[in-house]
Every structure is written in structure tokens, then in C-alpha cells.
Amino acid sequence: METIVQHGDKTVLVLGATGQQGGSVAHALNAKGWRVKALVRDVHSSKASAMSANGIDTVRGDFTDMQSINIAMAGSYGVFSVQPSSGQGVAYGVTDDDEIRYGKAVADMAAANRVHHLVYSSANAAGPNPTGVGHFDTKSVIEAHIRGLKIMHTIVRPSAFMEILMLPGMGIDKGVFTFFMRPNQYMQFIAVADIGNIVAEIFARPTKYDAQTIEIASDSVTGSELADKFSKAAGFPITYERFSDTLLEKNAFLSNLARLVDHGRLAGNADLDALKSKFPELLTIDAWLASSGSAALKAAIHAKNTDVSLR
Ligand SMILES: NC(=O)c1ccc[n+]([C@@H]2O[C@H](COP(=O)([O-])OP(=O)(O)OC[C@H]3O[C@@H](n4cnc5c(N)ncnc54)[C@H](OP(=O)(O)O)[C@@H]3O)[C@@H](O)[C@H]2O)c1
């Protein structure tokens, strides 16, 4: 039977709270009246201070000091778990082994602390068969570990974020947007804001989502459709091309991702109709471009002559 949690007195510990996913989840839970404890590495950072000003408790913790996370978790009803990955390059200096160790340890601690509901954020390419891409296969290992624990849990597998479309170097400034899919191939994307709203709904209905693995996305578009949407929002013509063979030949990281998009795995297989009925607030690309994506689009238009920063 589906139970809706009376959550006013319940605390969710949100990891990665100064980041995209954790920030979105902390914001959505806070807006819906949950008590949120945001795990941050620096309680004095501007992002941590902004969260405190919004009524979110911040608590210091670091994956490299698991005891700090254990202390932060004590008494929490729920935990939102997300880890940085090797796919983010040098940003966090995390190896695939680190990511697996952190993700498993958080789940073990949640079970040991008798946390009621663990929500783990994976990625859409994760699954039973390896992809050959380190930072996706890490997530499959963490997922399997969580499924083996005695804890109520839900695994979400987000598609590529809409936000990455606006990373510098993709050519929007030159009027030629380049990305992974073929011009007429569909790829799914999720607005980071939707991750928070979906996860908040999952925490509100734990029995409905217990032991489920849900691939999540907000919209599905072809390369050519994206270019049309970007042109309309930017006010000047933008065409679409797949990343060039020359670029893919010299960049093994991008080439591996392109291979997974070609095979469909990274293009996404979320059931958008089912998601829309469960989570009606999902943002289409158009709606995202008209809201939080607007500033990102303006920045991309003015980011002149940069290399592809996706790595
Ligand atoms: N980009 C995509 O399209 C996409 C799609 C699906 C899945 N993913 C996955 O999403 C994950 C990243 O999530 P995100 O984009 O939300 O991350 P993000 O915005 O880069 O933020 C990373 C967060 O992790 C925190 N962090 C870094 N090192 C830490 C440590 N040693 N201890 C504690 N916290 C630490 C950061 O805190 P500080 O502020 O202190 O640095 C920050 O809050 C990756 O695993 C990636 O593979 C990405």
C-alpha cells in the first residue's frame, strides 16, 4: 500500500549539496517542508551560506573522512547519495575506485544507522552489462551493492543534464551547435531542477518507490530539433552537427561517449510518458530555455573560441 510520509519532523541528509544534483534535491525538499541537512566541505562557502539563509542546516563532511559523514548521518530519516566521478576530470580528482568506495560506504553507513530511505543517484548508462566507460560502470557496482543491503532504497538514473548542452566549446557562439547524437537521432536530457523535484516525490512515497531503479529524463530531442529550439531562444540561426570524426579520433573520452550514444545506451531509454504522469512538473527543453537555461544560453553565446570543455 502506498504511504505518503508526514515529513515535517523528518531530516534528509543530502550529499553533494553545493553541487548540481544535491543542490536541486536540497532545494526541493526544503521547499516541500522537509528538514534538510546539507553535507558540505566548507560551511563558510557562499553556496553553503546561501543554503543556511534559506533554512537548510549545513554540516561539514568529506568523502575522504567517512567518519564525518557517519556523524552527519546520525538521526537522519533519509539520505540522498551522489558522488563526484572521474567523468568530471580534474575538478575533484576522484578515481573510479574512489567513487565506488565512497558510494558503497555511504550506503553501508545508511544501513548501519537504520536510515529509513536511501535514494542513490546513478546514471542512465548504468546497468547489468559493462559500458567500458569507467564513471558509468562505477555506478552499476554501487547500485548492485545497495540492492544487497537491508535498507529501503530507490535508485534514480538521470539522463544527460540539459545544463551540459551549454558548456563552453559546443559552438553555440559560432551558430553551429555540436554534440554526440546524429542530427536525426533522439537523445534524452534532464533539467537539473527536475532531479530535485523527482527525488522529493520519491522521498514522500517511500513504499511506492522502494527497491525500484528508475531511469529519469525530462525531454527527448534530436540534434536538429535542439538547433531549432536554440535558434528560437537565441534569436539567431543555429545549425546542428555531430562532433566531427577528427575531434572524436583525438579524444578517447568523447569518442567512448559517442559510441554509447550510437548504441542507444547513453541516448536514454527513460519512459517519458510514465514519468510525466508521475512527475507532472518535468521541464521540456523549451521550458528550461525559458527559465534556468536562459542565463546559461546567454553565457554560451558569449563564450567565444573555447575548446570543448566536456571531458
Ligand atoms: N553531467 C551529467 O550529465 C550527468 C548525468 C548523469 C549522472 N551524472 C553524475 O553526476 C555526478 C556528479 O553530480 P553533480 O553534477 O551534481 O556534481 P557537481 O555539481 O560537480 O557537484 C559535486 C559535489 O560533490 C561535492 N564533493 C566533491 N568532492 C567531495 C568530497 N571529497 N567530499 C564531499 N563532497 C565532495 C562538491 O562539494 P564542493 O562544493 O565542496 O566541491 C559538490 O557539492 C557524477 O557522478 C556524474 O557521473 C552526471
The ligand as an ORCA input file, in Angstrom:
! r2SCAN-3c Opt
* xyz 0 1
  N      26.528     15.762    -16.049
  C      25.652     14.839    -16.433
  O      25.013     14.976    -17.489
  C      25.417     13.626    -15.551
  C      24.361     12.771    -15.868
  C      24.123     11.684    -15.023
  C      24.948     11.458    -13.917
  N      25.984     12.313    -13.657
  C      26.830     12.054    -12.460
  O      26.575     13.084    -11.508
  C      27.637     13.053    -10.563
  C      28.011     14.475    -10.211
  O      26.872     15.134     -9.726
  P      26.726     16.707     -9.850
  O      26.803     17.114    -11.292
  O      25.560     17.097     -9.054
  O      28.083     17.164     -9.165
  P      28.720     18.637     -9.076
  O      27.728     19.682     -9.430
  O      30.016     18.597     -9.787
  O      29.000     18.742     -7.515
  C      29.851     17.841     -6.857
  C      29.520     17.888     -5.400
  O      30.322     16.916     -4.710
  C      30.964     17.572     -3.644
  N      32.234     16.923     -3.357
  C      33.324     16.831     -4.159
  N      34.297     16.177     -3.533
  C      33.824     15.856     -2.314
  C      34.368     15.195     -1.183
  N      35.646     14.720     -1.177
  N      33.604     15.047     -0.078
  C      32.333     15.542     -0.027
  N      31.758     16.169     -1.070
  C      32.502     16.332     -2.191
  C      31.156     19.007     -4.103
  O      31.377     19.830     -2.971
  P      32.311     21.162     -3.013
  O      31.362     22.306     -3.296
  O      32.883     21.220     -1.649
  O      33.334     20.979     -4.084
  C      29.817     19.247     -4.782
  O      28.818     19.512     -3.825
  C      28.779     12.288    -11.189
  O      28.889     11.024    -10.569
  C      28.325     12.139    -12.644
  O      28.877     10.985    -13.245
  C      26.219     13.408    -14.425
*
